Amino acid sequence: MRSSRTTATSAWPSTATPTACFWSTNAGELIGGDIVTALVGIDTVRLNPGAKILYNLICSRSVPEAVERAGGVPVRSQVGHSFIKKTMRDENIPFGGEHSGHFYFKRNWFADSGMIALMQCLNVFSPRCGPGLERDRADRQPLPLGRNQLDGRRHSGTLQRLRDRYRDAAIDELDGVTIQYPGWWMNVRPSNTEPLLRLNVEGDTRELMERNRDAALAVIRE
């Protein structure tokens, strides 16, 4: 469905029980789930001042930054719908989003709903005409983010090697291992559903992201 009032094109969820929602610009460029999480999160904080907004830990860090600027409280979670739903119930969080295009709502019993996300996105985007959405998207554009999948069965001891190699970083183990420096961060975690390791790296610049991604891949493949 093409909206005549915005520069976005919406894709209706197409499964029997729709759980995801995806948007693209009128130029055909996909708007990442990170950006939609930030925009809907900001709108949720507008309606619920000071609200907590959940995002999973492989979303761009532009998400918590945008939520904080809006006066909300970002809550970081493990990847996976069961973890997200439990955290939202436990902390009474009205909205949560994933980079994958899944969005969760307290008013939907903390479950994901592509249709509610679609309706709230239409509400968020509808006041904007012409290049307005493009400007807003640019303001919240995630930093360069690289995603890689590797055969997890061949990388025993990988997480410990990464901890050892980057021991001067801020490290946490909420889900796999997350390594953070001022200008870049990465997460390596086993998939919840497949025998894979998933590597996500984000940097302040593409060069920084690619250089540290390649260095991490070298450690993983040792």
BAVEXLUM-130195 format. One record per atom (N, C-alpha, C): x, y, z; residue in three letters. Coordinates in steps of 0.2 Angstrom, whole numbers, padded with zeros to 4 digits, always signed. Each point is the difference from the previous one (the first is absolute). Layout:
<bakols>
XYZala/...
</bakols>
This chain:
<bakols>
+0004-0006+0000met/-0004+0006+0000met/+0004+0006+0000met/-0001+0005-0005arg/+0004+0006+0000arg/-0004+0005+0003arg/+0003+0004+0005ser/-0003+0005+0004ser/+0001+0007-0005ser/-0006+0003-0001ser/+0001+0006-0004ser/+0002+0006+0004ser/+0000+0000+0007arg/+0002+0005+0004arg/+0007+0000+0003arg/+0004-0005-0001thr/+0006-0001+0002thr/+0005-0002-0005thr/+0006-0001+0001thr/+0005-0002-0004thr/+0001-0008+0001thr/-0004-0003+0004ala/+0001-0007+0002ala/-0005-0004-0004ala/+0002-0006-0001thr/-0004-0005-0003thr/+0000-0006+0005thr/-0006-0002+0002ser/-0001-0005+0005ser/-0001-0007-0003ser/+0002-0005+0004ala/-0001-0007-0003ala/-0005-0003+0006ala/-0006-0002-0002trp/-0004-0003+0005trp/+0003-0007+0002trp/+0000-0002+0006pro/+0002-0007+0002pro/-0004-0005-0004pro/+0003-0005-0002ser/-0004-0005-0005ser/-0001-0007+0003ser/+0002-0001+0007thr/-0001-0006+0002thr/-0007-0001+0003thr/-0002-0006+0002ala/-0007-0001+0003ala/-0001+0004+0006ala/+0005+0000+0004thr/+0000+0004+0007thr/+0006+0005-0001thr/-0001+0005-0003pro/+0005+0005-0002pro/+0004+0003+0007pro/+0006-0001-0001thr/+0004+0002+0006thr/+0006+0005-0002thr/+0001+0002-0006ala/+0005+0004-0002ala/-0003+0005-0005ala/+0004+0006+0000cys/-0002+0006-0004cys/+0007+0003-0003cys/-0001+0001-0006phe/+0006+0003-0004phe/-0002+0006-0004phe/+0005+0005+0000trp/-0001+0006-0004trp/+0006+0001-0004trp/-0002+0004-0006ser/+0005+0002-0004ser/-0001+0007-0002ser/+0005+0004-0002thr/-0001+0006-0003thr/-0003+0000-0007thr/-0002+0006-0003asn/-0003+0000-0007asn/+0006-0002-0005asn/+0006+0000+0002ala/+0005-0002-0004ala/+0002-0007+0000ala/-0004-0004+0004gly/+0000-0007+0001gly/+0006-0002+0005gly/+0002+0004+0004glu/+0005-0001+0005glu/-0003-0003+0006glu/+0002-0005+0003leu/-0003-0003+0006leu/+0001+0004+0006leu/-0005+0002+0004ile/+0002+0003+0006ile/+0000-0005+0006ile/+0006-0001+0003gly/+0002-0005+0004gly/-0005+0000+0006gly/-0001-0006+0003gly/-0003-0001+0006gly/+0002+0004+0006gly/+0007+0002+0000asp/+0003+0004+0005asp/-0003+0007+0000asp/-0001+0003-0007ile/-0003+0006+0000ile/-0007+0001+0002ile/-0004-0005-0003val/-0007-0001+0002val/-0001+0000+0008val/+0004-0004+0003thr/+0000-0001+0007thr/+0001+0007+0004thr/+0005+0004-0003ala/+0002+0006+0003ala/-0006+0005-0001ala/-0003+0000-0006leu/-0006+0005-0002leu/-0006-0002+0004leu/-0002-0007+0001val/-0006-0002+0003val/+0002+0001+0008val/+0006-0001+0002gly/+0002+0001+0007gly/-0001+0007+0002gly/+0002+0005-0004ile/+0000+0007+0001ile/-0008+0002+0001ile/-0004-0003-0005asp/-0007+0002+0000asp/-0003-0003+0007asp/+0002-0006+0002thr/-0003-0003+0006thr/+0002+0004+0006thr/+0006+0002+0000val/+0002+0005+0006val/-0004+0006+0000val/-0001+0003-0006arg/-0005+0006-0001arg/-0006-0002+0004arg/-0003-0005-0002leu/-0007-0002+0003leu/+0001-0002+0007leu/+0006-0003+0002asn/+0001-0003+0007asn/+0006+0003+0003asn/+0000+0007+0002pro/+0007+0003+0002pro/+0004-0004+0005pro/+0006-0001-0001gly/+0004-0004+0004gly/+0000-0007-0001gly/-0004-0003-0005ala/-0001-0007-0001ala/+0007-0003-0001ala/+0000-0007+0002lys/+0006-0004-0002lys/-0002-0003-0007lys/+0005+0000-0005ile/+0000-0003-0006ile/+0005-0005-0001ile/-0002-0006-0002leu/+0005-0006-0001leu/+0002+0000-0007leu/+0007-0002+0000tyr/+0003-0002-0006tyr/+0005-0006+0001tyr/+0001-0004-0005asn/+0004-0005+0001asn/+0007+0002-0001asn/+0005-0004+0002leu/+0007+0003+0001leu/+0004+0000-0007leu/-0003-0002-0005ile/+0003+0000-0007ile/-0003+0006-0004ile/-0004+0004+0003cys/-0003+0006-0003cys/+0006+0005+0000cys/+0000+0005-0005ser/+0004+0005+0000ser/+0000+0004+0007ser/+0006+0003+0002arg/-0001+0004+0006arg/-0003+0006-0001arg/-0002+0002-0006ser/-0004+0006-0001ser/-0007-0001+0003ser/-0002-0006+0001val/-0007-0001+0003val/+0000+0003+0007val/+0005-0003+0005pro/-0001+0003+0007pro/+0002+0007+0000pro/+0004+0003-0004glu/+0002+0007+0000glu/-0006+0004-0002glu/-0004-0002-0005ala/-0006+0003-0002ala/-0006+0000+0006ala/+0000-0006+0003val/-0005+0000+0005val/+0002+0004+0006val/+0006+0000+0002glu/+0002+0005+0005glu/-0001+0007-0001glu/+0001+0002-0007arg/-0001+0007-0001arg/-0007+0002+0000arg/-0004-0005-0001ala/-0008+0001+0000ala/-0002+0000+0008ala/+0004-0002+0004gly/-0002+0000+0007gly/-0002-0007+0003gly/+0001-0005-0004gly/-0002-0007+0002gly/+0006-0003+0003gly/-0001-0006+0002val/+0005-0005+0003val/+0001-0006-0005val/+0006+0000-0003pro/+0001-0006-0004pro/+0002-0006+0004pro/-0003-0006-0002val/+0001-0006+0004val/+0003-0005-0005val/+0006-0003+0001arg/+0003-0004-0005arg/-0001-0007+0002arg/-0002-0005-0005ser/-0002-0006+0001ser/+0004-0005-0004ser/+0000-0007+0002gln/+0002-0005-0004gln/-0004+0000-0007gln/+0003-0004-0005val/-0003-0001-0006val/-0005-0006+0001val/-0006+0001-0003gly/-0005-0006+0001gly/-0007+0003+0003gly/-0005-0002-0003his/-0007+0002+0002his/-0001-0002+0007his/+0002-0006+0002ser/-0002-0002+0007ser/+0003+0004+0005ser/+0007+0002-0001phe/+0003+0005+0005phe/-0003+0007+0000phe/-0002+0002-0006ile/-0002+0007-0001ile/-0007+0000+0004ile/-0005-0005-0002lys/-0006+0000+0003lys/+0000+0000+0008lys/+0005-0004+0003lys/+0000-0001+0007lys/+0003+0007+0003lys/+0005+0003-0003thr/+0003+0006+0002thr/-0006+0005+0000thr/-0003+0001-0005met/-0006+0005-0001met/-0005-0001+0006met/-0002-0006+0001arg/-0005-0002+0005arg/+0003+0002+0007arg/+0006-0002+0001asp/+0003+0001+0007asp/+0001+0007+0001asp/+0001+0004-0005glu/+0002+0008+0001glu/-0006+0004-0002glu/-0005-0003-0002asn/-0006+0004-0002asn/+0002+0005-0006asn/+0003-0003-0005ile/+0002+0005-0006ile/-0005+0000-0005ile/-0002+0006-0002pro/-0005+0001-0005pro/+0002-0002-0007pro/+0006+0000-0002phe/+0002-0001-0007phe/+0007-0003+0000phe/+0001-0004-0005gly/+0007-0003-0001gly/+0001-0002-0007gly/+0006+0001-0003gly/+0001-0002-0007gly/+0007-0004-0001gly/+0000-0003-0006glu/+0006-0004-0002glu/+0002+0003-0007glu/+0006-0001-0001his/+0003+0002-0006his/-0003-0004-0006his/-0003-0006+0001ser/-0003-0004-0005ser/-0007+0002-0002ser/-0003+0005+0003gly/-0006+0003-0002gly/-0006-0003+0004gly/+0002-0003+0006his/-0006-0002+0005his/+0000+0005+0005his/-0007+0001+0002phe/-0001+0006+0004phe/-0005-0003+0005phe/+0001+0002+0007tyr/-0004-0003+0005tyr/-0004+0005+0004tyr/-0006-0001+0002phe/-0004+0005+0003phe/-0003-0003+0006phe/+0000+0004+0006lys/-0004-0001+0006lys/-0007-0002-0002lys/-0003+0005-0004arg/-0007-0001-0001arg/-0002-0006-0004arg/+0005-0004-0003asn/-0001-0006-0003asn/+0003-0006+0004asn/-0001+0001+0007trp/+0002-0005+0005trp/+0008-0001-0001trp/+0003+0005-0002phe/+0008+0000+0000phe/+0002-0004-0006phe/-0004-0002-0004ala/+0001-0004-0006ala/+0002+0004-0006ala/+0003-0002-0005asp/+0002+0003-0006asp/-0006+0001-0005asp/-0001+0005-0003ser/-0005+0001-0005ser/+0002+0005-0006ser/+0000-0003-0006gly/+0001+0004-0005gly/-0005+0005-0002gly/-0006-0001+0002met/-0006+0004-0002met/+0000+0006+0005met/+0001-0001+0006ile/+0001+0006+0005ile/+0005+0004-0002ile/+0006-0003-0002ala/+0006+0004-0002ala/-0002+0004-0006ala/-0003-0003-0005leu/-0002+0004-0006leu/-0004+0006+0002leu/-0005-0001+0004met/-0005+0005+0002met/+0004+0006+0003met/+0004-0002+0005gln/+0004+0005+0004gln/+0005+0004-0005gln/+0003-0004-0005cys/+0005+0003-0004cys/-0004+0005-0005cys/-0006-0002-0002leu/-0004+0005-0004leu/-0002+0006+0004leu/-0001-0001+0006asn/-0001+0006+0004asn/+0006+0005+0001asn/+0006-0004+0001val/+0006+0004+0001val/+0002+0004-0007val/-0001-0004-0006phe/+0002+0003-0006phe/-0005+0005-0003phe/-0006-0001+0002ser/-0005+0004-0004ser/+0000+0008+0000ser/+0003+0003+0006pro/+0001+0007+0000pro/+0005+0003-0005pro/+0004-0005-0002arg/+0006+0002-0004arg/-0001+0000-0008arg/+0001+0005-0003cys/-0001+0000-0007cys/+0007+0001-0004cys/+0000-0001-0006gly/+0006+0001-0004gly/+0006-0004+0003gly/+0006+0004+0001pro/+0006-0003+0002pro/+0000-0001+0008pro/-0005+0001+0003gly/+0000+0000+0007gly/+0002-0006+0003gly/-0002-0006-0002leu/+0001-0006+0003leu/+0008-0002-0002leu/+0002+0002-0006glu/+0007-0001-0002glu/+0005+0004+0005glu/-0002+0006+0002arg/+0004+0004+0005arg/+0000-0004+0006arg/-0006-0002+0003asp/+0000-0003+0006asp/+0004-0006+0000asp/-0001-0004-0005arg/+0004-0006-0001arg/+0007+0001+0000arg/+0002+0005-0003ala/+0008+0002+0000ala/+0002+0002+0007ala/-0004+0003+0004asp/+0001+0002+0006asp/+0002-0006+0005asp/-0004-0005-0002arg/+0001-0006+0005arg/+0003-0006-0004arg/+0003+0001-0005gln/+0004-0005-0004gln/+0005-0004+0004gln/-0001-0007+0000pro/+0005-0003+0004pro/+0007+0001-0003pro/+0005-0001+0005leu/+0007+0000-0003leu/+0001-0006-0004leu/+0006+0000-0004pro/+0001-0006-0004pro/+0000-0006+0004pro/-0004-0005-0002leu/-0001-0006+0004leu/+0001-0006-0004leu/+0005-0005+0002gly/+0001-0006-0004gly/-0002-0006+0003gly/-0003-0004-0003arg/-0003-0006+0003arg/+0003-0006-0004arg/+0002-0005+0004asn/+0003-0006-0003asn/-0002-0006+0003asn/-0001-0006-0003gln/-0002-0006+0003gln/+0006-0005-0002gln/+0002-0004+0005leu/+0005-0005+0000leu/-0002-0007+0003leu/+0002-0005-0003asp/-0001-0007+0003asp/+0002-0001+0007asp/-0005+0000+0005gly/+0002+0000+0007gly/+0003-0006+0002gly/-0001-0006-0004arg/+0003-0006+0002arg/+0007+0000-0001arg/+0003+0005-0003arg/+0007+0000-0002arg/+0004+0005+0004arg/-0003+0003+0005his/+0003+0005+0004his/+0000-0001+0007his/+0001-0005+0003ser/+0001-0001+0007ser/+0005+0004+0003ser/-0002+0003+0006gly/+0004+0005+0003gly/+0001+0007-0003gly/-0004+0001-0005thr/+0000+0007-0003thr/-0001+0005+0005thr/-0006+0000+0004leu/-0002+0005+0005leu/+0006+0002+0004leu/+0003-0005+0003gln/+0006+0001+0005gln/+0006+0003-0004gln/+0001-0002-0006arg/+0006+0003-0004arg/-0002+0008-0001arg/-0006+0001-0001leu/-0002+0007-0001leu/+0001+0004+0007leu/-0002-0003+0005arg/+0000+0004+0007arg/+0008+0001+0001arg/+0004-0005-0002asp/+0007+0001+0002asp/+0003+0005-0005asp/-0002+0000-0006arg/+0003+0005-0005arg/-0002+0007+0001arg/-0006+0001+0003tyr/-0003+0007+0001tyr/-0001+0001+0007tyr/+0005-0002+0004arg/-0001+0000+0008arg/+0000+0008+0002arg/+0002+0004-0004asp/+0000+0007+0002asp/-0006+0004-0001asp/-0005-0004-0003ala/-0006+0003-0002ala/-0005-0001+0006ala/-0006+0004-0001ala/-0006-0001+0004ala/-0003-0007-0003ala/-0001-0005+0004ile/-0002-0006-0002ile/-0006-0002+0004ile/-0006-0003-0003asp/-0005-0003+0004asp/-0002-0006-0004asp/-0004-0004+0004glu/-0002-0007-0002glu/-0007-0001+0000glu/-0004+0005-0001leu/-0007+0000+0000leu/-0003-0005-0005leu/+0003+0000-0006asp/-0001-0005-0005asp/+0006-0001-0004asp/+0003-0006+0000gly/+0007-0001-0003gly/+0005+0005+0004gly/+0004+0003-0004val/+0004+0005+0003val/+0000+0007-0004val/-0001+0005+0003thr/+0000+0007-0003thr/+0006+0004+0002thr/+0004+0002-0004ile/+0006+0004+0001ile/-0001+0007-0003ile/+0001+0005+0005gln/-0001+0007-0002gln/+0006+0004+0001gln/+0001+0004-0005tyr/+0005+0006+0001tyr/-0004+0006-0002tyr/+0003+0006+0001pro/-0003+0007-0001pro/-0002+0000-0007pro/+0004-0002-0005gly/-0002+0001-0007gly/-0003-0006-0004gly/-0001-0006+0004trp/-0003-0005-0004trp/-0001-0006+0006trp/-0005-0004-0002trp/-0001-0006+0004trp/-0002-0006-0004trp/+0000-0006+0003met/-0002-0006-0004met/-0003-0005+0005met/-0004-0004-0003asn/-0003-0006+0004asn/+0001-0006-0004asn/+0002-0005+0004val/+0001-0007-0003val/-0005-0005+0004val/-0004-0003-0003arg/-0005-0004+0004arg/-0002-0006-0004arg/-0001-0006+0003pro/-0003-0006-0003pro/-0007+0001-0002pro/-0002-0002-0006ser/-0007+0001-0002ser/-0004-0004+0005ser/-0006+0002+0001asn/-0005-0003+0004asn/-0004-0006-0004asn/+0001+0000-0007thr/-0004-0005-0004thr/+0005-0004-0004thr/+0006+0002-0001glu/+0004-0004-0005glu/+0007-0001+0003glu/+0004-0004-0003pro/+0007-0001+0002pro/+0005+0005-0003pro/-0002+0006+0002leu/+0004+0006-0003leu/+0002+0004+0006leu/+0006+0004-0002leu/+0002+0006+0004leu/-0002+0006-0004leu/-0003+0005+0003arg/-0002+0006-0003arg/+0005+0006+0002arg/+0003+0003-0004leu/+0004+0006+0001leu/-0003+0006-0002leu/-0001+0005+0004asn/-0002+0007-0001asn/+0005+0005+0002asn/+0002+0004-0004val/+0005+0005+0001val/-0003+0007-0002val/+0001+0005+0004glu/-0003+0007-0002glu/+0006+0005+0002glu/+0001+0005-0005gly/+0006+0005+0001gly/-0003+0007-0001gly/+0004+0004+0002asp/-0002+0007-0001asp/+0001+0002-0008asp/+0004-0004-0003thr/+0001+0001-0007thr/+0001-0007-0003thr/-0002+0000-0007arg/+0001-0007-0003arg/+0007-0003+0000arg/+0005+0005-0001glu/+0007-0003+0001glu/+0001-0003+0007glu/-0002+0003+0005leu/+0001-0003+0007leu/-0004-0006+0000leu/-0006-0001-0002met/-0004-0006+0000met/+0003-0005-0003met/+0002+0001-0007glu/+0003-0005-0004glu/+0007-0003+0003glu/+0004+0005+0003arg/+0006-0002+0002arg/-0001-0005+0006arg/-0004+0002+0005asn/-0001-0004+0006asn/-0004-0006-0001asn/-0004+0000-0005arg/-0004-0006-0002arg/+0005-0005-0003arg/+0005+0002-0004asp/+0005-0005-0003asp/+0004-0002+0005asp/+0002+0004+0005ala/+0004-0002+0006ala/-0003-0006+0004ala/-0007+0002+0001ala/-0003-0005+0004ala/-0001-0007-0004ala/-0001+0001-0006leu/-0001-0007-0004leu/+0006-0004+0000leu/+0006+0004+0000ala/+0007-0004+0000ala/+0000-0003+0007ala/-0002+0003+0006val/+0000-0004+0006val/-0004-0006+0000val/-0006+0001-0002ile/-0005-0005+0000ile/+0002-0006-0004ile/+0004+0001-0006arg/+0002-0005-0004arg/+0007-0003+0002arg/+0002+0002+0005glu/+0007-0003+0002glu/-0001-0007+0002glu/
</bakols>
